[in-house]
Amino acid sequence: MTTDPRATTEYKYLQYETHDEGTIARIVLDRVKYRNAQNRGLLVELTDAFLRAEADDDVRVVILAGNGPVFSSGHDLAVRITRPNAIPAPTSTGRTPARVARRTPSSRASTRSGTTSTKTPAAGAISARSPSPRCTGTCSPRR
């Protein structure tokens, strides 16, 4: 096992190695203490390592491995990186995401007079009280 002498990138959460005269790149997850759980920093470095392997014309095979007894235990949602130390996403534009409008759980809409009216179902929708579409007239309405 030899580390690529051309490697200048130092990674905090993984190791990047090349083998067989640079034809094999080995990317190793290196958060053994956290069972290689993926946090934002690891994912950013992982993206960078894969892009690095892709840009190298000598690399023909990429091996993804994990140090320790576990390849990866999944995503580490408990760790929060504070803002000053945050690593921006590779495609980050610096803008905050647009808010998504939420639907109200109520099926009733309020009118100006303060009374409520039932919303009508969309065209072609089956009401909860209408008979089954397979019913030929002898079925009783569902309740």
C-alpha positions as a Markdown table, in Angstrom:
| # | Residue | x | y | z |
|---|---|---|---|---|
| 1 | Met | 0.0 | 0.0 | 0.0 |
| 2 | Thr | 1.4 | 3.3 | -1.0 |
| 3 | Thr | 0.0 | 6.7 | -0.7 |
| 4 | Asp | 0.0 | 8.8 | -3.9 |
| 5 | Pro | 3.0 | 11.1 | -3.8 |
| 6 | Arg | 1.1 | 13.6 | -6.0 |
| 7 | Ala | -1.6 | 13.9 | -3.3 |
| 8 | Thr | -1.7 | 17.4 | -1.8 |
| 9 | Thr | -5.2 | 17.3 | -0.3 |
| 10 | Glu | -5.4 | 16.5 | 3.4 |
| 11 | Tyr | -8.7 | 15.0 | 4.5 |
| 12 | Lys | -10.0 | 15.1 | 8.1 |
| 13 | Tyr | -12.6 | 12.3 | 7.8 |
| 14 | Leu | -11.1 | 10.0 | 5.2 |
| 15 | Gln | -8.0 | 8.7 | 3.5 |
| 16 | Tyr | -7.2 | 8.7 | -0.2 |
| 17 | Glu | -4.6 | 6.2 | -1.4 |
| 18 | Thr | -3.5 | 5.0 | -4.8 |
| 19 | His | -2.2 | 1.5 | -5.7 |
| 20 | Asp | -0.7 | -0.3 | -8.7 |
| 21 | Glu | 1.0 | 2.7 | -10.2 |
| 22 | Gly | -2.0 | 5.0 | -9.7 |
| 23 | Thr | -4.5 | 2.8 | -11.5 |
| 24 | Ile | -6.5 | 2.0 | -8.3 |
| 25 | Ala | -7.8 | 4.7 | -6.0 |
| 26 | Arg | -8.8 | 3.6 | -2.5 |
| 27 | Ile | -11.0 | 6.0 | -0.5 |
| 28 | Val | -11.3 | 5.0 | 3.2 |
| 29 | Leu | -13.8 | 6.4 | 5.6 |
| 30 | Asp | -11.9 | 7.3 | 8.8 |
| 31 | Arg | -14.3 | 8.1 | 11.6 |
| 32 | Val | -13.6 | 4.9 | 13.6 |
| 33 | Lys | -14.7 | 6.5 | 16.9 |
| 34 | Tyr | -18.2 | 7.2 | 15.4 |
| 35 | Arg | -18.3 | 3.9 | 13.4 |
| 36 | Asn | -17.7 | 5.9 | 10.2 |
| 37 | Ala | -21.1 | 7.6 | 10.5 |
| 38 | Gln | -21.5 | 10.2 | 7.7 |
| 39 | Asn | -21.6 | 13.8 | 8.8 |
| 40 | Arg | -21.7 | 16.9 | 6.5 |
| 41 | Gly | -17.9 | 17.2 | 6.6 |
| 42 | Leu | -17.4 | 13.6 | 5.6 |
| 43 | Leu | -19.9 | 13.8 | 2.7 |
| 44 | Val | -18.2 | 17.0 | 1.4 |
| 45 | Glu | -14.7 | 15.3 | 1.5 |
| 46 | Leu | -16.2 | 12.1 | 0.0 |
| 47 | Thr | -17.5 | 14.1 | -3.0 |
| 48 | Asp | -14.1 | 15.8 | -3.4 |
| 49 | Ala | -12.3 | 12.5 | -3.3 |
| 50 | Phe | -14.5 | 10.9 | -5.9 |
| 51 | Leu | -14.1 | 14.0 | -8.1 |
| 52 | Arg | -10.4 | 13.8 | -7.6 |
| 53 | Ala | -10.4 | 10.1 | -8.7 |
| 54 | Glu | -12.5 | 10.9 | -11.7 |
| 55 | Ala | -10.2 | 13.7 | -12.8 |
| 56 | Asp | -7.1 | 11.5 | -12.7 |
| 57 | Asp | -6.7 | 9.8 | -16.1 |
| 58 | Asp | -4.6 | 7.0 | -14.5 |
| 59 | Val | -7.3 | 5.8 | -12.1 |
| 60 | Arg | -9.3 | 2.9 | -13.5 |
| 61 | Val | -10.8 | 1.5 | -10.3 |
| 62 | Val | -12.1 | 3.2 | -7.2 |
| 63 | Ile | -12.5 | 1.2 | -4.0 |
| 64 | Leu | -14.6 | 2.6 | -1.1 |
| 65 | Ala | -13.8 | 1.1 | 2.3 |
| 66 | Gly | -14.2 | 1.9 | 6.0 |
| 67 | Asn | -11.6 | 1.8 | 8.8 |
| 68 | Gly | -12.5 | -0.2 | 11.9 |
| 69 | Pro | -15.1 | -3.0 | 12.5 |
| 70 | Val | -17.9 | -1.3 | 10.5 |
| 71 | Phe | -18.0 | 0.1 | 7.0 |
| 72 | Ser | -20.5 | 2.8 | 8.0 |
| 73 | Ser | -23.3 | 3.1 | 10.6 |
| 74 | Gly | -25.3 | 5.5 | 8.5 |
| 75 | His | -25.7 | 9.3 | 8.9 |
| 76 | Asp | -24.7 | 11.1 | 12.1 |
| 77 | Leu | -27.6 | 13.3 | 12.8 |
| 78 | Ala | -26.6 | 14.1 | 16.4 |
| 79 | Val | -23.5 | 16.1 | 15.5 |
| 80 | Arg | -24.0 | 19.7 | 14.6 |
| 81 | Ile | -21.2 | 21.6 | 13.1 |
| 82 | Thr | -21.3 | 25.2 | 14.3 |
| 83 | Arg | -21.6 | 28.0 | 11.7 |
| 84 | Pro | -18.0 | 29.3 | 11.8 |
| 85 | Asn | -16.6 | 25.8 | 11.2 |
| 86 | Ala | -19.3 | 24.7 | 8.8 |
| 87 | Ile | -18.2 | 23.2 | 5.5 |
| 88 | Pro | -20.3 | 24.5 | 2.6 |
| 89 | Ala | -22.0 | 22.0 | 0.3 |
| 90 | Pro | -20.3 | 21.6 | -3.1 |
| 91 | Thr | -23.3 | 23.1 | -4.9 |
| 92 | Ser | -24.2 | 25.7 | -2.2 |
| 93 | Thr | -25.2 | 29.0 | -3.5 |
| 94 | Gly | -25.3 | 30.7 | -0.1 |
| 95 | Arg | -29.0 | 31.3 | -0.4 |
| 96 | Thr | -31.5 | 30.0 | 2.1 |
| 97 | Pro | -34.0 | 27.4 | 0.7 |
| 98 | Ala | -37.5 | 28.7 | -0.2 |
| 99 | Arg | -40.2 | 27.9 | 2.2 |
| 100 | Val | -42.6 | 25.2 | 1.2 |
| 101 | Ala | -46.3 | 26.0 | 1.6 |
| 102 | Arg | -48.0 | 23.6 | 4.0 |
| 103 | Arg | -51.5 | 22.3 | 3.5 |
| 104 | Thr | -54.0 | 22.7 | 6.3 |
| 105 | Pro | -55.1 | 19.4 | 7.8 |
| 106 | Ser | -58.7 | 20.7 | 8.0 |
| 107 | Ser | -61.1 | 19.7 | 5.2 |
| 108 | Arg | -63.3 | 22.7 | 6.0 |
| 109 | Ala | -62.7 | 26.2 | 4.7 |
| 110 | Ser | -63.9 | 29.3 | 6.6 |
| 111 | Thr | -66.1 | 31.8 | 4.8 |
| 112 | Arg | -66.3 | 35.5 | 5.4 |
| 113 | Ser | -69.5 | 35.2 | 7.4 |
| 114 | Gly | -67.7 | 33.0 | 9.9 |
| 115 | Thr | -69.5 | 29.8 | 8.9 |
| 116 | Thr | -67.8 | 26.8 | 7.6 |
| 117 | Ser | -68.4 | 25.1 | 4.3 |
| 118 | Thr | -67.1 | 21.7 | 3.0 |
| 119 | Lys | -64.6 | 21.9 | 0.2 |
| 120 | Thr | -65.7 | 20.1 | -2.9 |
| 121 | Pro | -63.6 | 17.2 | -4.1 |
| 122 | Ala | -61.6 | 17.6 | -7.3 |
| 123 | Ala | -63.2 | 16.6 | -10.6 |
| 124 | Gly | -63.3 | 12.9 | -10.9 |
| 125 | Ala | -62.6 | 12.3 | -7.2 |
| 126 | Ile | -64.7 | 9.8 | -5.3 |
| 127 | Ser | -66.4 | 11.2 | -2.2 |
| 128 | Ala | -66.2 | 9.1 | 1.0 |
| 129 | Arg | -70.0 | 8.9 | 1.0 |
| 130 | Ser | -70.5 | 8.0 | -2.7 |
| 131 | Pro | -71.0 | 4.4 | -3.8 |
| 132 | Ser | -68.1 | 2.4 | -5.1 |
| 133 | Pro | -67.4 | 3.0 | -8.8 |
| 134 | Arg | -68.1 | -0.7 | -9.4 |
| 135 | Cys | -71.5 | -0.4 | -7.8 |
| 136 | Thr | -74.4 | -0.8 | -10.3 |
| 137 | Gly | -77.0 | 0.8 | -8.1 |
| 138 | Thr | -77.6 | -2.0 | -5.7 |
| 139 | Cys | -74.8 | -1.0 | -3.3 |
| 140 | Ser | -75.4 | 1.2 | -0.2 |
| 141 | Pro | -73.3 | 4.3 | 0.3 |
| 142 | Arg | -70.1 | 3.9 | 2.3 |
| 143 | Arg | -70.1 | 5.5 | 5.8 |
